Amino acid sequence: MKLINVEPKDNYIVRVYLDDDSIIDFDVKAELERISCYKPLYNNELFKKVAFKNKRIFWNDQCDFHLDQILERGDFVKAAE
């Protein structure tokens, strides 16, 4: 399974697109409230700069999530067929 795109949405949701046609909405806000190093993502300009590489989504050196975390905590918008 591989990331093919990420899209910042409202309310600190990142929509993650995978190469098996799955789409997952990952709620970053839960992590912002739980882990202090993610607090900079409350800045909407930074949040909208989400990027991806290999199996990670990231904003900078301190703020990233691995695909395993996204699969475990995210909500499937569309599951693979």
URNORDA-V522778 format. One line per field, one symbol per residue. ss: DSSP state (a for helix, b for strand, c for the rest). phi: phi as a letter, one per 30 degrees, with the letter a starting at -180 (. if undefined). psi: psi as a letter, one per 30 degrees, with the letter a starting at -180 (. if undefined). Layout:
# URNORDA-V522778
ss = ???
phi = ???
psi = ???
This chain:
# URNORDA-V522778
ss = ccbbbbbbcaaabbbbbbccccbbbbbcaaaaaacaaaaaaacaaaacccbbbccbbbcccccbbbaaaaaaacbbbbccc
phi = .bdbabbdcdiiccdcccdcidbbccddeededcbdddeeddddddedcebbahcbcabadccabdeeddddcdcddbddc
psi = kkkflkjkalhhkkkkklfggkkkjjjfeeeefejeffefffjeeeefgkllkcgkkleaffjlkleeeeeeflkkeklk.
